[in-house]
Amino acid sequence: MLNRKKLVLGLLILGGALVFGWHYFHSHGRDSQSAREDLLSHLPADSTSVVYVGFQELRASAFLSQILAWAPKPQTEEEYGKFVQATGFDYERDLDRVGISFSGSAQSPKTMAVAEGQFDRKKIESYSAHFGTLKTANGKTIYAVNLSNPPRTAYFTFLRDDEVAICNDASCFFQASGKSMNSEEWREHFLRMAGTPLFAVMRQDSQLLTALSQQTPGGYRSPQLATLLGQLQWVSVGAKPEGDELRVVADGETSNEMVIRQLNDMFSGLLILAQAGLDNPKSRKQLDPKLREAYASLLKSAEVQKVDRGTSKSVRLIFEITPQLLESAKSASAADPPEKPPTAQPARKRR
């Protein structure tokens, strides 16, 4: 009888542990995704472009240290230094994730960000109330802080103790977010980026997409490519660290299959031309061997795909950025001699 009680008790404990483990695994497995969806749902539904950065996931990657070592250190503005000193908040350490929305027109652009992190709300509100303007409307406390470089006003409000919304226009806080015909389309594109800590999604009417269609990387203009890119309805670019490498996937989507076919052929051709140019004896002679090897590795990893989603088609470009590429590019840039200003030619004497 005693052994049976022990057996039943052991089974109950084991069952409880399994249930707890299942709940813990699934709830924690959804934490990052749920937090991201909640954060992005606060962005305006009429956004034309959205950028997301998951700092928490990026900090855990080996590639982030490579990026930080490669990228130039931005100069800390005096106002931000005072803010850090007064509030104790430092984005490099305390910011977990941020979503940035671009909307409005070229004449009246709106930029809104929703950030989640470790905030000392009392200190931040106290600092902002002292140096900015306090406004209360519709139950929201909105802080208007004047910045000087360049002169502008930033508006922000706390959504939760660990979540804040910032915008360059106070009207951002008085419009519906997420409930419109476009919201489901945005959510669908966000879901495709599940597990990607860094991405940008752009609609056809996005100013970023317009700029992308007007100029190819490296400054080379291609009217044909610009025309094709201008017909894309959505463009998504995602970057995900894999070990010490960064896997980048760019996806252009439209319902026009002919556009996708032409873009697929053009990108495939460009990769072939780039490889041929890299193998050119002149390039072999001029390029630093390490830089050439890094470029060759990039081209080797590059792949062009066509994706059929039924109602829409996509062309997808995939490539991997290695630490060697970043280091080689940095070394090559540092080795380039600065351009000499043109010397004035002496004026000819009149005879």
C-alpha positions as CSV (number, residue, x, y, z in Angstrom):
1,M,0.0,0.0,0.0
2,L,2.8,2.4,0.9
3,N,4.7,1.6,-2.3
4,R,1.4,2.3,-4.3
5,K,1.0,5.7,-2.6
6,K,4.6,6.5,-3.4
7,L,4.1,5.5,-7.0
8,V,0.9,7.6,-7.3
9,L,2.6,10.6,-5.7
10,G,5.6,10.2,-8.0
11,L,3.4,10.0,-11.0
12,L,1.5,13.2,-9.9
13,I,4.8,15.0,-9.3
14,L,6.1,13.9,-12.7
15,G,2.8,14.8,-14.4
16,G,2.9,18.2,-12.7
17,A,6.5,18.8,-13.8
18,L,5.6,17.9,-17.4
19,V,2.6,20.2,-17.4
20,F,4.7,23.0,-15.9
21,G,7.5,22.4,-18.3
22,W,5.2,22.3,-21.3
23,H,3.6,25.6,-20.2
24,Y,6.9,27.2,-19.4
25,F,8.4,26.2,-22.8
26,H,5.4,27.3,-24.9
27,S,4.8,30.5,-23.0
28,H,8.5,31.5,-23.0
29,G,8.8,30.4,-26.6
30,R,6.1,32.9,-27.5
31,D,7.4,35.7,-25.3
32,S,9.6,37.3,-27.9
33,Q,7.1,36.9,-30.7
34,S,4.1,38.1,-28.6
35,A,6.1,41.1,-27.4
36,R,7.1,42.0,-30.9
37,E,3.5,41.8,-32.2
38,D,2.2,43.9,-29.3
39,L,4.8,46.5,-29.9
40,L,4.2,46.7,-33.7
41,S,0.4,46.9,-33.2
42,H,0.9,50.4,-31.7
43,L,2.3,51.8,-34.9
44,P,0.0,53.7,-37.3
45,A,-1.9,51.6,-39.7
46,D,-1.3,54.1,-42.5
47,S,2.5,53.6,-42.3
48,T,4.4,53.3,-45.5
49,S,7.5,51.8,-44.0
50,V,8.3,50.0,-40.8
51,V,11.7,49.1,-39.3
52,Y,12.1,46.7,-36.4
53,V,15.2,46.0,-34.3
54,G,15.2,43.4,-31.6
55,F,18.2,44.5,-29.5
56,Q,17.6,41.7,-27.0
57,E,18.1,39.0,-29.6
58,L,21.0,40.8,-31.3
59,R,22.9,41.2,-28.0
60,A,22.9,37.4,-27.7
61,S,24.5,37.0,-31.2
62,A,28.2,36.7,-32.0
63,F,27.7,38.9,-35.0
64,L,26.7,42.0,-33.0
65,S,30.2,42.4,-31.6
66,Q,31.5,42.3,-35.2
67,I,29.1,45.0,-36.2
68,L,30.0,47.2,-33.2
69,A,33.7,46.8,-34.0
70,W,33.2,47.6,-37.6
71,A,30.7,50.5,-37.4
72,P,32.1,54.0,-36.6
73,K,31.2,55.2,-33.1
74,P,28.6,58.0,-33.3
75,Q,29.4,61.1,-31.5
76,T,27.2,61.5,-28.3
77,E,25.1,64.6,-28.4
78,E,25.2,66.8,-25.4
79,E,21.4,66.6,-24.9
80,Y,21.5,62.8,-24.9
81,G,24.4,62.8,-22.5
82,K,22.4,64.9,-20.1
83,F,19.4,62.6,-20.5
84,V,21.5,59.5,-19.7
85,Q,23.0,61.2,-16.6
86,A,19.6,62.3,-15.3
87,T,17.6,59.2,-16.0
88,G,20.1,56.4,-16.0
89,F,18.8,55.1,-19.4
90,D,21.3,54.0,-22.0
91,Y,19.8,52.5,-25.2
92,E,22.9,50.3,-25.8
93,R,22.2,48.5,-22.5
94,D,18.5,49.1,-21.6
95,L,16.6,49.0,-24.9
96,D,15.0,45.6,-25.7
97,R,13.2,46.2,-29.0
98,V,12.0,49.1,-31.1
99,G,9.6,49.5,-34.0
100,I,9.8,52.6,-36.2
101,S,7.1,53.8,-38.5
102,F,7.4,56.2,-41.5
103,S,4.3,57.8,-42.8
104,G,2.9,61.1,-44.1
105,S,4.1,63.0,-47.2
106,A,7.4,64.3,-48.4
107,Q,6.3,67.8,-47.3
108,S,4.9,66.6,-43.9
109,P,6.7,63.3,-42.9
110,K,5.8,61.5,-39.7
111,T,8.2,59.3,-37.8
112,M,6.9,57.3,-34.9
113,A,8.8,54.8,-32.7
114,V,7.6,52.5,-30.0
115,A,10.3,51.2,-27.7
116,E,10.3,48.6,-25.0
117,G,13.0,48.4,-22.4
118,Q,14.2,49.0,-18.9
119,F,12.9,52.6,-18.1
120,D,12.9,54.5,-14.9
121,R,9.6,56.1,-15.6
122,K,9.6,58.5,-12.7
123,K,13.0,59.8,-13.5
124,I,12.2,60.2,-17.2
125,E,8.9,61.9,-16.6
126,S,10.5,64.2,-14.0
127,Y,13.3,65.1,-16.4
128,S,11.0,65.7,-19.4
129,A,8.5,67.7,-17.4
130,H,11.2,70.0,-16.2
131,F,12.8,70.7,-19.6
132,G,9.8,70.2,-21.9
133,T,6.1,71.0,-22.1
134,L,3.5,68.8,-20.4
135,K,0.2,68.2,-22.3
136,T,-2.8,66.2,-21.2
137,A,-5.4,65.1,-23.7
138,N,-7.8,62.1,-23.9
139,G,-6.3,60.7,-20.7
140,K,-2.8,60.6,-22.1
141,T,0.1,62.5,-20.7
142,I,2.2,63.7,-23.6
143,Y,5.6,65.3,-23.1
144,A,6.9,67.8,-25.7
145,V,10.6,68.1,-25.5
146,N,12.5,70.7,-27.6
147,L,15.7,69.5,-29.2
148,S,18.4,71.7,-30.7
149,N,20.4,69.7,-33.2
150,P,18.6,70.1,-35.5
151,P,15.9,72.3,-34.0
152,R,12.8,70.1,-33.6
153,T,10.2,69.0,-31.0
154,A,9.9,65.3,-30.0
155,Y,6.6,64.1,-28.4
156,F,6.4,61.0,-26.3
157,T,4.1,59.2,-23.9
158,F,4.3,56.0,-21.8
159,L,2.2,53.2,-22.9
160,R,3.4,51.0,-20.0
161,D,6.1,51.3,-17.5
162,D,8.4,49.4,-19.9
163,E,7.0,50.8,-23.2
164,V,7.1,54.3,-24.6
165,A,5.9,55.9,-27.9
166,I,7.8,58.7,-29.5
167,C,6.8,60.8,-32.5
168,N,7.8,64.0,-34.3
169,D,4.1,65.0,-34.6
170,A,1.7,65.1,-31.7
171,S,-1.1,63.9,-34.0
172,C,0.4,60.4,-33.9
173,F,-1.1,59.9,-30.5
174,F,-4.6,60.8,-31.5
175,Q,-5.2,58.4,-34.4
176,A,-6.2,54.8,-34.4
177,S,-3.3,52.3,-34.6
178,G,-3.6,48.9,-36.2
179,K,-7.4,48.9,-37.0
180,S,-7.8,49.4,-40.7
181,M,-7.9,47.6,-44.0
182,N,-4.1,47.7,-44.1
183,S,-3.5,46.4,-40.7
184,E,-4.0,42.7,-41.6
185,E,-1.6,43.2,-44.6
186,W,1.0,44.6,-42.3
187,R,0.5,41.8,-39.8
188,E,0.9,39.2,-42.5
189,H,4.2,40.7,-43.5
190,F,5.4,40.9,-39.9
191,L,4.6,37.3,-39.3
192,R,6.8,36.3,-42.3
193,M,9.6,37.9,-40.4
194,A,9.1,35.7,-37.3
195,G,12.5,35.0,-35.7
196,T,14.2,37.8,-37.6
197,P,15.6,40.4,-35.1
198,L,16.2,43.1,-37.7
199,F,13.9,43.9,-40.7
200,A,12.3,46.6,-42.7
201,V,8.9,46.3,-44.6
202,M,8.0,48.9,-47.2
203,R,4.8,49.5,-49.2
204,Q,4.7,50.7,-52.8
205,D,4.0,54.3,-51.7
206,S,7.0,54.3,-49.4
207,Q,9.5,57.1,-49.9
208,L,12.2,54.6,-49.0
209,L,11.1,52.2,-51.7
210,T,11.0,55.2,-54.2
211,A,14.6,56.1,-53.3
212,L,15.5,52.4,-53.7
213,S,14.0,52.2,-57.1
214,Q,15.8,55.3,-58.3
215,Q,19.3,54.2,-57.4
216,T,21.0,50.8,-57.2
217,P,23.7,50.1,-54.6
218,G,27.0,51.7,-55.4
219,G,25.4,54.7,-57.0
220,Y,24.8,53.1,-60.4
221,R,21.6,54.1,-62.0
222,S,19.5,51.7,-64.0
223,P,16.2,53.0,-65.5
224,Q,15.1,49.4,-66.3
225,L,15.7,48.2,-62.7
226,A,14.1,51.4,-61.4
227,T,10.9,50.8,-63.5
228,L,10.7,47.1,-62.3
229,L,11.3,48.0,-58.6
230,G,8.7,50.8,-58.9
231,Q,6.0,48.1,-59.7
232,L,6.6,46.1,-56.6
233,Q,3.8,46.4,-54.1
234,W,5.8,45.3,-51.0
235,V,9.6,45.0,-50.3
236,S,10.8,43.3,-47.2
237,V,14.4,43.1,-46.0
238,G,15.4,40.9,-43.0
239,A,18.7,40.2,-41.4
240,K,19.3,37.3,-39.0
241,P,22.6,36.5,-37.2
242,E,23.7,32.9,-37.7
243,G,26.8,32.3,-35.6
244,D,29.3,35.0,-36.6
245,E,27.6,35.7,-40.0
246,L,24.6,37.7,-40.9
247,R,22.0,36.1,-43.3
248,V,20.2,38.8,-45.3
249,V,16.9,38.1,-47.2
250,A,15.4,40.7,-49.5
251,D,11.9,40.0,-50.9
252,G,10.1,42.0,-53.5
253,E,6.4,41.2,-53.9
254,T,3.7,42.0,-56.6
255,S,0.8,40.3,-58.3
256,N,2.4,40.9,-61.7
257,E,4.2,37.7,-62.6
258,M,6.0,39.3,-65.6
259,V,7.7,41.8,-63.2
260,I,8.9,39.0,-61.0
261,R,10.2,37.0,-63.9
262,Q,12.2,40.0,-65.3
263,L,13.6,40.9,-61.9
264,N,14.6,37.3,-61.3
265,D,16.5,37.3,-64.7
266,M,18.1,40.7,-64.0
267,F,19.3,39.8,-60.5
268,S,20.7,36.4,-61.7
269,G,22.5,38.2,-64.6
270,L,23.9,40.8,-62.2
271,L,25.4,38.1,-60.0
272,I,27.0,36.4,-63.0
273,L,28.4,39.8,-64.2
274,A,29.7,40.5,-60.7
275,Q,31.5,37.2,-60.5
276,A,33.0,37.7,-64.0
277,G,34.2,41.2,-63.0
278,L,35.7,39.8,-59.8
279,D,37.6,37.1,-61.9
280,N,38.8,39.8,-64.3
281,P,42.7,40.0,-64.3
282,K,42.5,43.8,-63.8
283,S,40.3,43.3,-60.7
284,R,42.6,40.6,-59.4
285,K,45.5,43.0,-59.7
286,Q,43.8,46.1,-58.2
287,L,41.7,44.5,-55.3
288,D,43.3,43.5,-52.1
289,P,43.4,39.7,-51.9
290,K,41.5,39.6,-48.6
291,L,38.8,42.0,-49.9
292,R,38.5,40.0,-53.1
293,E,38.2,36.8,-51.2
294,A,35.5,38.4,-49.0
295,Y,33.5,39.6,-52.1
296,A,33.9,36.1,-53.6
297,S,32.4,34.6,-50.5
298,L,29.5,37.0,-50.6
299,L,28.7,36.2,-54.2
300,K,29.1,32.5,-53.5
301,S,26.4,32.7,-50.8
302,A,24.1,34.8,-53.0
303,E,21.0,33.1,-54.3
304,V,18.0,34.4,-56.3
305,Q,14.6,32.6,-55.9
306,K,11.1,33.0,-57.1
307,V,8.3,32.5,-54.6
308,D,4.6,31.8,-55.6
309,R,2.1,32.7,-52.9
310,G,-1.0,32.3,-55.1
311,T,-2.4,35.8,-55.1
312,S,1.1,37.3,-55.2
313,K,4.6,36.4,-56.5
314,S,8.0,37.4,-55.1
315,V,11.6,37.5,-56.1
316,R,14.0,36.8,-53.3
317,L,17.7,37.7,-53.0
318,I,19.6,35.9,-50.3
319,F,23.2,36.5,-49.2
320,E,25.5,36.2,-46.2
321,I,27.7,38.9,-44.7
322,T,30.8,37.6,-43.0
323,P,33.1,39.3,-40.4
324,Q,35.8,39.0,-43.0
325,L,33.8,41.1,-45.4
326,L,33.2,43.8,-42.8
327,E,36.9,43.9,-41.8
328,S,38.2,43.9,-45.4
329,A,35.8,46.7,-46.4
330,K,36.9,48.7,-43.3
331,S,40.6,48.2,-44.1
332,A,40.1,49.1,-47.7
333,S,38.2,52.2,-46.8
334,A,40.9,53.3,-44.3
335,A,43.6,52.6,-46.9
336,D,42.1,54.8,-49.5
337,P,44.0,58.1,-49.7
338,P,41.9,61.2,-49.1
339,E,41.0,63.1,-52.3
340,K,43.2,66.1,-52.9
341,P,41.5,69.4,-53.6
342,P,42.0,70.6,-57.1
343,T,44.9,73.0,-57.3
344,A,44.2,76.3,-59.0
345,Q,46.0,76.8,-62.3
346,P,48.0,80.1,-62.6
347,A,46.3,82.6,-64.8
348,R,47.8,83.0,-68.2
349,K,49.4,86.3,-68.8
350,R,47.9,88.3,-71.6
351,R,50.3,89.1,-74.4
